[in-house]
């Protein structure tokens, strides 16, 4: 069957706008039950400094979620899902994270010392969990799905802390990293089987489409396939993918122009360095000649010869 390529932002958004499927996808990655999931409409893309033009290199969506782990414990978290196409997008990720930590909307009111005379209500930051879909490969690992989990321990004993601390939860976070290029043919776990919808080796000809064998997809994740299959028949999505292709081609042109400018600047710097080096060499030779002349004049004076009379 043919499905729309979710590497495209418009398809990615179309998939996750279905709340049930967003819970299915995110819960599958986290390997935890998503009890509730609220889409927060603040998706963003990066921009370039050309009036009227936008470059869709980083796409992000935020969700407020209640997550239940295997032990039955529930926690409220803010899930930030980001998809990037280029390694240079790292600094944008950092800026987005900073914005999330600063945003007063990403807090909740809690009661401290409940039931006591000194009880009070304060605002604390929601725990943050990030999921990164990378359109490029990392440098040192072939793992398609990577989990970055905090290790909160007593340094002296190495013992994990038994209770969560609001300070730590508000200022640190867990992450999941999905290397889309490394999904090629990897079906070792149910998560990798689910994520095959991002496997770009399944693109044949038209890069807007992937070819998927439904039988290879675990039964409970097949609604994701059907949603992406429906996207193929949506004219607006097809038009948006065409537009994204055009914009990304423009980005590549800009990158090539910038590379040429960088090369020209480097060549100009090399020429300037060479000119400076030659000037310094000329100055050094002139100083050597002057020093030699002064040495010879000194020898003449020592010999009782007037340099002015000795000159023809």
C-alpha angles and dihedrals in degrees: 000000000000121000132181113261108255091200083083112086094227092054092043090053092045090054096048095043085076100084095204092052092045088055090047095050097042093041090050092054094045092041087223133107116262103216094183134358127192119191112223108208100225103108112160140189131200119257138212129218098257116108113248095007130108129191116209100208097128123036122183138182128187128213132185106216143178109215129194119202129208091271090058094251116143127209135178113234140170110232117203113193116193131181121194135180103196137048089231090070092081094096090052089055089054092050092049091051091051090051091051093052091049096046110107089205089069093071137087134206116247134176118238121206091009114203093017131108091248094051115141139168120240137169119249131185117259113245109260126221121185130202117192123197106195122199089196132057126254118242105243110024137060094196108128095204120035127185120204108197127179119241108210108189145149103260094213097052103019088231116147114241110257097212130046116246118218091218092057094041091052096050105036133049145187122242142198121207122197117193103204095194090056094056090080107128094339110138103148097124137029089252091057090046090053093046093055085097085077095047104122092196084077091067110106115182103318106063090202089071138059126199112226132179104222091207089065092059118086109251096244092054097049093096085070089059093049092050091051090046090056089051089064090067095049109103092198091056092048090051091048091051090051089051091049090052090053093048093048091048087053089051090053089051090051090048090051091049091049091048090053090049090049091049092048091048090049091049091048090050091050091050091048090049090050091049090049090048091051091048091051090049091050090049090049091051091048091051091048091051091048091049091049091050091050090049092052092047090052091052091051092051091049088053090052094250120138105229091213092054092044092058114089 
